[in-house]
Amino acid sequence: MSLRSSCSPLLLVLFSLFLTAHCKFPTLDHIKPGASDKAQSRAVAELLKRLLGNRSAEFIVSVNGSLSNHSRDVCELRYTKNNKIIATGSTGVAVATGIYNYLKYFCSCHVSWSGDQLDVPSPLPKLTGVLRINTPHRFRYYQNVCTFSYSSVWWDWPRWEREIDWMALNGINLPLAFTGQEAVWQEVYRTLGLNQSEIEEFFSGPAFLAWNRMGNMLKFGGPLPQSWHMNQLYLQFKILERMRSFGMIPVLPAFSGNIPKGILRLFPDANVTRLGPWSHFNCSFSCSYVLDPRDPLFLRIGSLYLSQMVKQFGTDHIYNTDTFNEMTPPSSDPAYLSAISRSVFASMTAVDPQAVWLMQGWLFFSDAAFWKPAQIQALLHGVPLGRMIVLDLFAETEPIFSYTDSFYGQPFIWCMLHNFGGNSGFFGTVESINSGPFKALQFPNSTLVGIGIAPEGIEQNPVIYELMTELAWRKQPVNLLKWVSLYAIRRYGSTQENLPAAWMLLFSSVYNCTMPHYKNHNHSPLVRRPSFRMNSDLWYDPADLYKAWKLIIEAAPPLMSKETFRHDLVDVTRQVLQVLTTSFYLDILDAYNKQKLPGLMTAGGVLVYDLLPELSHLLNSNRNFLLGTWLERARSIALDEREAQIYDMNARNQLTLWGPSGEILDYASKEWGGLMEDYYTQRWALFVNMLVECLDSGRPFKQDTFNQAVFQVEKGFVYNGRRYPTKPQGDTYEIARRIFLKYYPQALERL
């Protein structure tokens, strides 16, 4: 890689300010697909071949960019005399979405992270007239800067290809494209004069790069091998080529001011602030160095980086960077905050005069005490109106647009965050997401330009993501119970009446959290370090979950050949056992507090020696719930055993301790086979045994003593070196049925 020679920073600033003042681009109109109509048509045809095999020949696809009105996607489908479907749309994404709409609602088919149901009727069901689907939203955004660490960190190209297909089918046209950026940074730092050890001391390991990129942490889990950089670069080229071939607008990263300490050696007079510790980390792995955007060096580094990004990867003119993510600015002076955003934007327009800054609005929620109206407005108005897009990241629960007059005139995207850390566990806010985007559209002087999904981690709760992506193409809210009834039919390819009934129960309970300000971390005691003060609250009546479980168990025998059904049978049974774990935990506490040793041994014994082992057997029976797959993907990237050990530690630590000493313990919890037996069950066994010993000897239970002991269990798991199965083991139905017969009566008794 080579870098262009850098211009004088002063000239770049003047050039940027001139362009900002004099080049009036119609708001966001210059943001459009780069691929030709023909290339986009070809991309959709190839997607259909991957999805439907020979049946793909029954779809004739055509992209015609002139179909769209104000850049809003549209697709029209017609039926031909020879039983084919002609799909014509404004972009490849529009055509793919139109065809998936037809597959869902006319063929009862389904595509998801946890399996497909593609029993396409033959011949294809007829359409009368023209089926037209369109969207009122310019953009349909996807991903969170954290998703790249919590979910896609170990992906290979086939997994990325599958995800980009999913994006196209679900209407996504504005995805983050963050892979491979450290390889570019390495070249920039070398060009500036940093040595290799200074670079390696800066980058964190793969599973923690999201927070390294945001300036929260450094070094932990590293160093990054050179083979990592090459692998990620290779992936980024393929990812971008495929995204663009569908007419998507990939979002590239830009410079936020987060720098290696080595910059101070080279530029000792630079205006650099060292931040305080982040999220319980000490300054060995946090306390980042941040370059003031008003320092001329910021423009030099930022433009060097972005010019190299554009040179390597091309551009679609939208760039993401986040200043002050979970970090309080050094000054609340509005003039300072405007100057900061003006300088950050200048580092983009110095390289790309058409640049648009995409910014996460998370900081306004996470540090609400600092970000008052004057401060928010100052930061936003440092950039010309229309040249920044704000992601209202957690709008389903904490919308920011509603108290900032629609972000004071800057365009924004209403996002559903939904999941923190990629946690397992049922959760949704279906009433909120069904109404929220439409309220945002009707808000006085609304600057809404899109709908987005921004989960920290994916591959969970597929029903919520299908609903959310579909709402971007709706004119009004859906009838939720009718919608989920049809979802059940197409997900399993069955009209068995138990299935819609079960899903209606789930949608009106566990998937409809209406508690104000609720954040979906999995609070269940099952996946938390045991203590006397654990959260046992639920936002729903477990009776509805148990009824749905019974209906699904009863429907199971003829549906076990369906991957989607097998997944959901495991998932709903897992959710029930999660709730029952809380019940046994409360029994354990009650028995201990009343000094009833037999009761303590009974409740603790059932939990540790039956319920949790049964849950392990269940999870190990399905490919979607295997720790071994996560670890094997991590190790497979390595060139040698040393690299494999780095990746293995990263993969295990993120799920558990999240830091060397449990700094963000259990944040990214997963209910997976392997984790269940060697991590969660071991902690519960230690907790119960210690309580029994305390009760038996008359000594008080000391949480600190337990924490020290259990930390050895947790750390032991991270470094145990054990290999876990990557293929399912056992008969899912037999295991689930056994659990049902054993625990369903108990579940009802505990209501």
VOGU-3710 file (C-alpha; in Angstrom, 3 decimals, decimal comma):
1> mslrsscspl> 0,000/0,000/0,000  1,213/3,514/-0,690  -0,076/6,856/0,536  -0,470/10,006/-1,512  1,797/12,834/-0,429  -0,032/14,965/2,105  -1,023/18,533/1,269  -0,443/21,416/3,640  -2,991/21,083/6,456  -3,900/24,779/6,119
11> llvlfslflt> -4,597/24,413/2,393  -6,768/21,356/3,065  -8,798/23,264/5,656  -9,312/26,242/3,345  -10,237/23,935/0,461  -12,714/22,079/2,681  -14,336/25,284/3,973  -14,598/26,649/0,421  -16,368/23,500/-0,772  -18,697/23,467/2,221
21> ahckfptldh> -19,669/27,082/1,568  -19,909/27,049/-2,227  -20,752/23,539/-3,410  -24,469/23,181/-2,709  -25,376/19,550/-3,195  -29,109/18,893/-3,033  -29,574/17,177/0,329  -28,290/13,621/-0,004  -29,298/13,453/-3,690  -25,732/12,646/-4,673
31> ikpgasdkaq> -25,875/9,458/-2,607  -26,819/6,759/-5,092  -25,784/3,263/-6,200  -22,551/3,071/-8,125  -23,273/-0,227/-9,898  -25,040/-0,215/-13,263  -28,622/-1,452/-13,596  -27,289/-4,469/-15,471  -24,775/-5,321/-12,730  -27,475/-5,028/-10,061
41> sravaellkr> -29,813/-7,272/-12,072  -27,058/-9,862/-12,338  -26,418/-9,696/-8,574  -30,081/-10,440/-7,813  -30,170/-13,315/-10,313  -27,115/-14,857/-8,631  -28,669/-14,390/-5,168  -31,785/-16,253/-6,322  -29,625/-19,066/-7,672  -27,934/-19,420/-4,264
51> llgnrsaefi> -31,302/-19,314/-2,524  -33,578/-21,332/-4,805  -31,296/-23,385/-7,032  -32,997/-24,388/-10,299  -36,265/-22,729/-9,256  -34,538/-19,351/-9,627  -35,071/-19,632/-13,396  -38,777/-18,957/-12,755  -37,951/-15,356/-11,787  -36,999/-12,771/-14,402
61> vsvngslsnh> -35,282/-9,816/-12,762  -34,676/-6,342/-14,095  -33,270/-3,190/-12,442  -34,323/0,183/-13,803  -33,003/3,093/-11,765  -35,440/5,568/-13,333  -38,375/3,824/-11,567  -37,635/5,396/-8,206  -39,307/8,552/-6,999  -37,033/10,853/-4,950
71> srdvcelryt> -34,569/7,947/-4,540  -37,169/5,857/-2,700  -37,027/2,235/-3,757  -39,865/0,498/-5,561  -40,407/-2,953/-7,076  -43,194/-4,217/-9,341  -43,962/-7,900/-9,852  -46,049/-9,417/-12,650  -47,097/-12,956/-13,530  -46,411/-14,316/-17,028
81> knnkiiatgs> -48,387/-16,822/-19,040  -45,639/-19,429/-18,645  -45,862/-19,333/-14,823  -42,931/-17,019/-14,212  -42,584/-13,868/-12,152  -41,120/-10,715/-13,685  -39,675/-8,438/-11,014  -38,640/-4,913/-11,988  -37,222/-2,522/-9,422  -35,296/0,679/-8,936
91> tgvavatgiy> -32,252/-1,074/-7,397  -31,027/-4,597/-6,833  -32,072/-4,278/-3,198  -35,588/-3,236/-4,266  -35,909/-6,244/-6,589  -34,578/-8,688/-3,969  -36,977/-7,249/-1,376  -39,912/-7,440/-3,784  -39,189/-11,085/-4,551  -38,798/-11,936/-0,864
101> nylkyfcsch> -42,126/-10,218/-0,204  -43,687/-12,467/-2,835  -41,961/-15,565/-1,415  -43,249/-14,701/2,070  -46,833/-13,776/1,318  -47,642/-15,876/-1,749  -45,382/-18,921/-1,269  -45,251/-19,060/2,570  -41,448/-19,129/2,552  -38,938/-17,803/5,041
111> vswsgdqldv> -35,215/-16,932/5,250  -33,437/-16,316/8,556  -30,177/-16,527/10,499  -31,426/-19,758/12,067  -32,464/-21,548/8,896  -34,676/-21,269/5,817  -38,038/-22,703/4,910  -38,154/-22,693/1,109  -40,804/-25,169/0,018  -41,748/-23,073/-3,009
121> psplpkltgv> -45,048/-24,204/-4,584  -44,921/-25,431/-8,176  -46,075/-23,786/-10,326  -45,491/-20,398/-8,716  -48,684/-18,879/-7,237  -50,388/-16,432/-9,599  -50,506/-12,682/-9,243  -53,455/-10,715/-10,570  -52,337/-7,407/-11,982  -49,212/-5,748/-10,629
131> lrintphrfr> -47,880/-6,309/-7,107  -46,130/-3,069/-6,210  -44,054/-2,646/-3,073  -42,305/0,578/-2,212  -40,863/2,372/0,765  -41,340/5,883/2,125  -37,767/5,746/3,437  -34,664/6,803/1,530  -32,387/4,611/3,688  -32,709/1,283/5,471
141> yyqnvctfsy> -29,683/1,139/7,738  -28,062/-1,966/9,254  -25,558/-2,790/11,978  -23,962/-1,252/14,996  -20,250/-0,571/15,373  -20,302/-3,304/18,060  -21,800/-5,973/15,755  -18,393/-6,457/14,161  -16,990/-7,672/17,467  -19,988/-9,407/19,019
151> ssvwwdwprw> -21,145/-11,300/15,921  -19,132/-11,083/12,705  -15,585/-11,011/14,113  -14,771/-14,590/13,014  -16,795/-14,749/9,789  -15,347/-16,123/6,560  -16,542/-15,146/3,094  -19,378/-17,734/2,823  -20,882/-16,380/6,054  -20,513/-12,788/4,840
161> ereidwmaln> -22,059/-13,732/1,499  -25,047/-15,208/3,305  -25,443/-12,072/5,435  -25,309/-9,713/2,457  -27,960/-11,855/0,744  -30,085/-11,509/3,897  -29,566/-7,737/3,783  -30,705/-7,521/0,161  -33,786/-9,695/0,762  -34,734/-7,551/3,753
171> ginlplaftg> -34,335/-4,213/2,024  -31,084/-3,003/3,612  -29,350/-0,368/1,481  -27,115/1,434/4,007  -24,850/-1,106/5,784  -21,725/-0,402/7,794  -18,580/-1,733/6,113  -15,967/-1,669/8,870  -13,934/-4,781/8,089  -10,207/-4,401/7,436
181> qeavwqevyr> -9,725/-0,865/8,702  -6,789/-1,730/10,985  -4,730/-2,758/7,942  -5,190/0,750/6,552  -4,430/2,330/9,917  -1,229/0,331/10,159  -0,024/1,821/6,873  -0,982/5,329/7,971  0,863/4,958/11,269  3,945/3,580/9,518
191> tlglnqseie> 3,892/6,495/7,104  3,727/8,921/10,020  6,766/7,234/11,569  5,435/4,866/14,243  7,353/1,639/14,762  5,740/-1,775/14,789  5,760/-2,187/18,572  3,948/1,162/18,993  1,284/-0,009/16,547  0,923/-3,422/18,195
201> effsgpafla> 0,580/-1,818/21,646  -2,387/0,155/20,334  -4,650/-2,364/18,576  -6,733/-4,638/20,798  -7,486/-8,248/19,924  -10,127/-9,094/17,284  -13,004/-9,617/19,728  -12,492/-6,123/21,201  -11,746/-4,041/18,109  -15,096/-2,221/18,205
211> wnrmgnmlkf> -14,075/-0,474/21,430  -10,530/0,104/20,245  -11,998/1,877/17,214  -14,215/4,048/19,413  -11,364/5,075/21,696  -12,600/3,149/24,726  -9,759/0,654/25,086  -6,440/-0,475/23,655  -4,060/-3,452/23,597  -6,187/-6,010/25,476
221> ggplpqswhm> -6,407/-9,313/23,596  -3,710/-8,301/21,135  -1,424/-8,140/19,317  -3,087/-8,424/15,923  -1,081/-10,793/13,697  -0,170/-9,584/10,201  -2,181/-12,493/8,813  -5,252/-10,957/10,487  -4,772/-7,733/8,528  -4,413/-9,589/5,230
231> nqlylqfkil> -7,434/-11,792/5,899  -9,616/-8,808/6,795  -8,478/-6,796/3,767  -9,364/-9,708/1,493  -12,802/-9,905/3,098  -13,402/-6,141/2,851  -12,763/-6,108/-0,902  -15,284/-8,938/-1,397  -17,820/-7,451/1,040  -17,781/-4,050/-0,673
241> ermrsfgmip> -17,950/-5,497/-4,167  -20,988/-7,594/-3,244  -22,789/-4,844/-1,300  -22,334/-2,387/-4,160  -23,447/-4,947/-6,737  -26,920/-4,867/-5,117  -27,028/-1,062/-5,177  -26,249/-0,721/-1,470  -24,357/2,286/-0,073  -21,599/0,892/2,192
251> vlpafsgnip> -20,545/3,194/5,037  -16,765/3,437/5,515  -15,008/4,504/8,736  -13,374/7,908/9,237  -11,016/9,362/11,888  -12,367/10,267/15,336  -9,141/11,464/16,963  -8,279/8,232/18,790  -4,486/7,788/18,439  -1,656/5,508/19,600
261> kgilrlfpda> 0,592/6,836/22,351  3,473/6,748/19,854  2,056/9,838/18,120  3,261/11,852/21,139  6,847/10,748/20,467  6,583/12,020/16,890  4,528/15,135/17,611  5,274/16,170/21,207  3,488/19,516/20,817  0,198/18,026/19,591
271> nvtrlgpwsh> -2,935/18,948/21,532  -3,690/15,522/22,995  -5,953/14,644/25,930  -5,578/11,431/27,883  -8,995/10,170/28,891  -9,885/8,547/32,174  -10,550/4,821/32,650  -13,431/3,280/30,717  -15,921/0,796/32,142  -13,859/-0,570/35,081
281> fncsfscsyv> -10,698/-1,029/32,992  -7,507/0,440/34,403  -5,088/2,535/32,359  -3,162/-0,528/31,175  -5,966/-1,136/28,697  -7,926/2,124/28,604  -7,309/5,858/29,228  -7,004/6,464/25,488  -5,149/9,348/23,878  -7,420/11,649/21,875
291> ldprdplflr> -6,150/14,269/19,457  -8,059/17,558/19,540  -9,827/17,938/16,175  -8,819/21,622/16,113  -5,135/20,694/16,067  -3,754/20,830/12,466  -2,394/17,313/12,995  -5,990/16,015/13,176  -6,639/17,128/9,610  -3,362/15,634/8,462
301> igslylsqmv> -3,995/12,211/10,040  -7,709/12,170/9,220  -7,183/13,063/5,562  -4,252/10,628/5,212  -6,463/7,848/6,542  -9,547/8,667/4,518  -7,601/9,180/1,300  -6,070/5,734/1,757  -9,513/4,209/2,502  -10,944/5,757/-0,652
311> kqfgtdhiyn> -7,899/4,748/-2,697  -8,173/1,139/-1,508  -11,924/0,691/-1,432  -13,564/3,455/-3,462  -16,360/5,425/-1,857  -20,099/5,966/-1,746  -19,568/9,249/0,158  -20,978/8,276/3,579  -18,530/7,895/6,476  -19,017/6,973/10,092
321> tdtfnemtpp> -17,041/8,201/13,038  -18,108/8,758/16,624  -16,531/11,378/18,821  -17,103/11,089/22,571  -18,621/7,607/22,517  -19,259/6,874/26,226  -16,653/9,562/26,986  -17,432/13,012/28,381  -15,996/15,927/26,354  -13,457/18,135/28,156
331> ssdpaylsai> -15,677/21,212/27,726  -19,416/21,863/27,513  -18,900/25,195/25,757  -21,145/25,162/22,648  -18,473/27,022/20,660  -15,969/24,266/21,470  -18,391/21,485/20,487  -19,232/23,184/17,174  -15,544/23,617/16,447  -14,974/19,905/17,125
341> srsvfasmta> -17,631/18,671/14,702  -16,622/21,282/12,112  -13,032/20,010/12,247  -14,030/16,326/12,061  -16,189/17,057/9,020  -13,375/19,088/7,425  -11,110/16,034/7,619  -13,704/14,201/5,499  -14,412/16,910/2,922  -10,685/17,545/2,460
351> vdpqavwlmq> -10,580/14,096/0,837  -14,144/13,776/-0,457  -15,966/17,086/-1,103  -19,235/15,108/-1,269  -18,758/13,522/2,154  -21,704/12,912/4,458  -20,993/12,156/8,121  -23,044/9,323/9,618  -22,959/9,597/13,413  -24,393/7,343/16,123
361> gwlffsdaaf> -26,631/9,328/18,458  -25,838/6,976/21,351  -23,756/9,594/23,185  -26,824/11,819/23,717  -28,505/8,964/25,620  -25,517/7,402/27,389  -24,279/10,751/28,757  -27,578/12,645/28,983  -26,333/14,674/31,968  -23,761/16,338/29,702
371> wkpaqiqall> -25,674/16,520/26,421  -28,280/19,181/27,053  -30,094/20,895/24,140  -27,450/23,621/23,717  -24,618/21,067/23,569  -26,460/18,716/21,188  -27,385/21,571/18,852  -23,833/22,935/18,885  -22,309/19,578/17,929  -24,871/18,978/15,182
381> hgvplgrmiv> -24,694/22,480/13,746  -20,919/22,333/13,328  -21,779/20,468/10,119  -23,893/22,015/7,323  -27,511/20,837/7,477  -27,974/17,815/5,246  -24,338/16,741/5,399  -24,729/14,701/8,570  -27,066/11,768/9,241  -27,714/10,952/12,906
391> ldlfaetepi> -28,608/7,427/13,925  -31,288/7,640/16,642  -29,790/4,386/17,830  -32,177/3,277/20,614  -35,329/4,971/19,315  -37,689/2,115/20,205  -37,019/2,839/23,884  -35,168/6,161/24,195  -35,944/8,311/21,110  -33,792/11,432/20,908
401> fsytdsfygq> -35,501/13,087/17,908  -38,606/13,867/19,949  -36,863/16,282/22,335  -34,285/17,727/19,894  -36,769/19,089/17,329  -35,811/16,309/14,947  -32,071/16,697/15,637  -32,283/20,439/15,025  -32,665/19,983/11,282  -30,086/17,286/10,575
411> pfiwcmlhnf> -31,421/14,177/8,796  -31,836/11,164/11,071  -32,580/7,452/10,919  -34,983/5,868/13,421  -33,200/2,751/14,700  -34,153/-0,267/16,739  -31,201/-1,339/18,896  -33,012/-4,262/20,550  -30,072/-6,397/21,691  -27,054/-5,638/23,852
421> ggnsgffgtv> -23,987/-7,850/23,633  -25,588/-10,442/21,361  -27,332/-12,001/24,381  -29,447/-15,125/24,063  -32,982/-14,791/25,382  -36,384/-13,805/24,019  -37,017/-10,093/23,939  -38,921/-7,529/21,913  -40,834/-4,280/22,042  -43,255/-5,058/19,218
431> esinsgpfka> -45,833/-2,371/20,033  -43,114/0,274/20,158  -41,430/-0,696/16,901  -44,802/-1,088/15,185  -45,742/2,509/15,940  -42,448/4,372/16,442  -41,283/4,820/12,832  -44,688/6,148/11,782  -44,749/8,630/14,667  -41,278/9,801/13,621
441> lqfpnstlvg> -42,474/10,305/10,058  -45,433/12,403/11,239  -43,389/14,410/13,760  -43,604/18,205/13,120  -40,886/19,227/10,633  -39,530/15,681/10,685  -36,096/15,190/9,126  -36,459/11,402/9,096  -34,661/9,857/6,102  -34,692/6,203/7,057
451> igiapegieq> -35,343/3,251/9,316  -32,573/1,137/10,790  -31,704/-1,882/12,878  -28,642/-1,460/15,095  -28,275/-4,505/17,377  -24,978/-4,946/19,193  -25,186/-8,629/18,317  -27,304/-10,628/15,853  -28,341/-14,266/15,264  -31,046/-14,102/17,944
461> npviyelmte> -34,807/-13,356/17,937  -35,166/-13,505/14,129  -38,876/-12,649/14,329  -38,119/-9,128/15,610  -35,715/-8,367/12,773  -38,105/-9,640/10,117  -40,857/-7,412/11,504  -38,582/-4,373/11,756  -37,191/-4,647/8,235  -40,663/-5,192/6,826
471> lawrkqpvnl> -42,034/-2,089/8,560  -39,668/0,028/6,446  -41,834/-0,931/3,445  -45,197/-0,379/5,115  -47,442/2,694/4,956  -48,935/2,057/8,387  -48,489/-0,225/11,407  -49,352/-3,903/10,973  -51,901/-5,944/12,896  -49,334/-7,637/15,124
481> lkwvslyair> -51,282/-10,809/15,904  -52,232/-11,331/12,267  -48,668/-10,620/11,173  -47,121/-13,110/13,592  -49,699/-15,774/12,704  -48,563/-15,580/9,081  -44,951/-15,550/10,260  -45,484/-18,876/12,057  -47,022/-20,435/8,946  -44,190/-19,410/6,642
491> rygstqenlp> -41,387/-20,061/9,158  -42,402/-23,702/9,492  -44,245/-24,284/6,205  -47,178/-25,633/8,173  -50,750/-24,584/8,843  -50,873/-26,601/12,078  -53,072/-24,410/14,288  -50,866/-24,735/17,394  -48,096/-22,692/15,784  -49,869/-19,340/15,210
501> aawmllfssv> -51,513/-19,757/18,632  -48,096/-20,201/20,274  -46,608/-17,216/18,486  -49,555/-14,974/19,366  -48,944/-15,827/23,022  -45,242/-14,980/22,673  -45,932/-11,741/20,810  -48,338/-10,477/23,446  -45,976/-11,295/26,334  -42,227/-11,888/26,149
511> ynctmphykn> -41,931/-10,004/22,823  -43,919/-7,006/24,013  -41,875/-5,309/26,715  -43,606/-2,043/27,618  -41,550/-1,173/30,715  -40,195/2,370/30,309  -36,428/2,706/29,765  -35,895/-1,080/29,741  -32,532/-2,202/28,319  -32,372/-5,742/26,999
521> hnhsplvrrp> -29,407/-7,182/28,709  -30,226/-10,702/29,707  -30,729/-10,117/33,436  -31,489/-13,769/34,177  -29,599/-15,253/37,128  -28,787/-18,175/34,812  -26,108/-16,174/32,976  -24,954/-13,930/35,821  -22,320/-14,572/38,491  -24,374/-15,899/41,445
531> sfrmnsdlwy> -24,976/-13,607/44,413  -27,700/-12,753/46,924  -28,763/-9,736/44,880  -29,736/-10,969/41,441  -32,432/-9,558/39,212  -35,416/-11,902/39,167  -37,908/-9,512/37,546  -39,765/-10,335/34,330  -41,624/-7,915/32,069  -44,121/-10,638/31,086
541> dpadlykawk> -46,270/-13,351/32,600  -44,383/-16,665/32,310  -47,755/-18,446/32,054  -47,940/-17,243/28,428  -44,480/-18,654/27,735  -45,407/-22,014/29,266  -48,622/-22,219/27,204  -46,668/-21,463/24,029  -44,115/-24,136/24,995  -46,845/-26,746/25,389
551> liieaapplm> -48,350/-25,863/21,994  -44,960/-26,116/20,272  -44,085/-29,435/21,961  -47,450/-30,867/20,865  -46,886/-29,733/17,274  -43,329/-31,072/17,122  -43,287/-34,661/15,782  -44,149/-34,002/12,109  -42,069/-30,785/11,970  -38,687/-32,032/13,174
561> sketfrhdlv> -37,323/-32,151/9,618  -37,611/-28,334/9,471  -34,447/-26,581/10,632  -36,421/-23,484/11,576  -38,708/-25,528/13,824  -35,859/-27,434/15,468  -34,187/-24,132/16,292  -37,338/-22,679/17,825  -38,107/-25,825/19,813  -34,673/-25,475/21,416
571> dvtrqvlqvl> -35,075/-21,712/21,832  -38,470/-21,765/23,559  -37,414/-24,655/25,829  -34,210/-22,753/26,636  -36,285/-19,687/27,579  -38,484/-21,771/29,888  -35,452/-23,261/31,653  -34,002/-19,768/31,988  -37,149/-18,677/33,843  -37,153/-21,840/35,974
581> ttsfyldild> -33,521/-21,195/36,939  -34,729/-17,974/38,541  -37,396/-19,912/40,457  -34,833/-22,385/41,819  -32,502/-19,501/42,670  -35,278/-17,904/44,767  -35,887/-21,284/46,455  -32,166/-21,529/47,247  -32,141/-18,064/48,821  -35,319/-18,753/50,772
591> aynkqklpgl> -33,971/-22,032/52,169  -30,646/-20,445/53,103  -32,277/-17,434/54,783  -34,577/-19,743/56,760  -31,622/-22,040/57,523  -33,330/-25,054/55,990  -30,487/-27,281/54,812  -32,697/-30,006/53,199  -34,567/-27,377/51,172  -31,319/-25,775/50,091
601> mtaggvlvyd> -29,827/-29,108/49,024  -32,994/-30,067/47,147  -33,369/-26,823/45,186  -29,624/-26,517/44,579  -29,328/-30,184/43,657  -32,128/-30,055/41,092  -30,660/-26,918/39,516  -27,032/-28,058/39,363  -27,459/-31,774/38,734  -30,557/-31,911/36,544
611> llpelshlln> -31,935/-28,665/35,096  -28,650/-27,171/33,894  -27,293/-30,503/32,541  -30,588/-31,017/30,679  -30,252/-27,520/29,230  -26,707/-28,422/28,132  -27,961/-31,562/26,364  -30,654/-29,527/24,623  -28,302/-26,784/23,432  -25,740/-29,315/22,228
621> snrnfllgtw> -28,384/-30,900/19,998  -28,671/-27,892/17,642  -25,960/-26,315/15,465  -27,141/-22,785/16,287  -26,348/-23,151/20,000  -22,798/-24,538/19,977  -19,830/-22,846/21,619  -17,609/-25,108/19,521  -18,664/-23,368/16,309  -17,698/-19,927/17,660
631> lerarsiald> -14,318/-21,187/18,882  -13,598/-23,197/15,742  -14,316/-20,194/13,524  -11,880/-18,167/15,610  -9,113/-20,767/15,462  -9,599/-21,419/11,743  -8,352/-17,918/10,874  -4,971/-18,582/12,527  -1,835/-19,501/10,605  -0,174/-21,211/13,558
641> ereaqiydmn> -0,839/-22,322/17,133  0,323/-19,026/18,658  -2,274/-17,112/16,631  -4,890/-19,768/17,363  -4,350/-19,262/21,086  -4,761/-15,483/20,755  -8,039/-15,924/18,887  -9,271/-18,642/21,242  -8,647/-16,412/24,278  -10,422/-13,498/22,572
651> arnqltlwgp> -13,424/-15,652/21,691  -13,790/-17,074/25,210  -13,016/-13,911/27,150  -15,568/-11,766/25,334  -18,371/-14,200/26,236  -17,384/-14,349/29,897  -14,966/-12,069/31,769  -14,865/-9,328/29,091  -11,523/-8,085/30,297  -8,617/-9,518/32,270
661> sgeildyask> -10,463/-9,378/35,607  -14,154/-9,409/34,691  -14,391/-5,681/33,954  -17,619/-6,129/31,952  -18,470/-9,567/33,304  -21,171/-11,591/31,487  -22,146/-8,665/29,254  -21,998/-10,733/26,057  -23,586/-13,816/27,638  -24,662/-16,671/25,363
671> ewgglmedyy> -26,686/-19,745/26,247  -24,642/-22,247/24,253  -23,703/-25,863/24,718  -20,167/-25,933/26,122  -20,604/-22,669/27,989  -23,512/-24,138/29,889  -21,630/-27,110/31,313  -18,133/-25,662/31,765  -18,964/-22,105/32,806  -22,490/-21,399/34,061
681> tqrwalfvnm> -23,113/-24,775/35,731  -19,692/-24,703/37,415  -20,437/-21,295/38,929  -23,811/-22,416/40,227  -22,319/-25,603/41,673  -19,704/-23,556/43,544  -22,384/-21,152/44,827  -24,679/-23,905/46,087  -21,788/-25,861/47,661  -20,533/-22,772/49,456
691> lvecldsgrp> -24,026/-21,997/50,798  -24,403/-25,596/52,015  -21,005/-25,421/53,750  -21,909/-22,098/55,375  -25,254/-23,375/56,606  -23,725/-26,633/57,798  -20,907/-24,929/59,703  -22,825/-21,874/60,900  -20,451/-19,475/59,119  -21,905/-16,501/57,217
701> fkqdtfnqav> -21,710/-16,474/53,421  -19,259/-13,830/52,216  -19,742/-12,622/48,667  -16,148/-11,419/48,371  -14,821/-14,864/49,266  -17,140/-16,445/46,719  -16,171/-13,906/44,047  -12,488/-14,730/44,497  -13,188/-18,445/44,204  -15,557/-18,179/41,266
711> fqvekgfvyn> -13,131/-15,918/39,403  -10,765/-18,893/39,262  -13,566/-20,942/37,631  -14,246/-18,155/35,134  -10,600/-17,598/34,313  -10,092/-21,348/34,136  -12,716/-21,586/31,415  -11,025/-18,873/29,345  -7,731/-20,796/29,389  -8,852/-24,442/29,639
721> grryptkpqg> -7,882/-25,206/26,029  -10,756/-27,653/25,694  -12,184/-28,234/22,221  -15,969/-28,334/22,033  -18,247/-30,103/19,550  -19,000/-28,325/16,278  -21,675/-30,809/15,272  -24,993/-31,357/17,086  -25,277/-34,310/19,433  -28,449/-36,058/20,555
731> dtyeiarrif> -32,084/-36,043/19,442  -33,567/-32,565/19,974  -37,156/-33,776/20,152  -36,439/-36,543/22,676  -34,456/-34,174/24,883  -37,067/-31,399/24,680  -39,905/-33,843/25,353  -38,099/-35,295/28,361  -37,553/-31,792/29,756  -41,203/-30,935/29,110
741> lkyypqaler> -42,562/-34,011/30,901  -40,265/-33,335/33,838  -40,545/-29,569/34,205  -43,871/-28,453/32,726  -45,894/-29,561/35,790  -43,361/-27,806/38,054  -43,533/-24,671/35,932  -47,321/-24,506/36,341  -47,050/-25,066/40,105  -44,692/-22,104/40,403
751> l> -47,039/-19,596/38,758
//
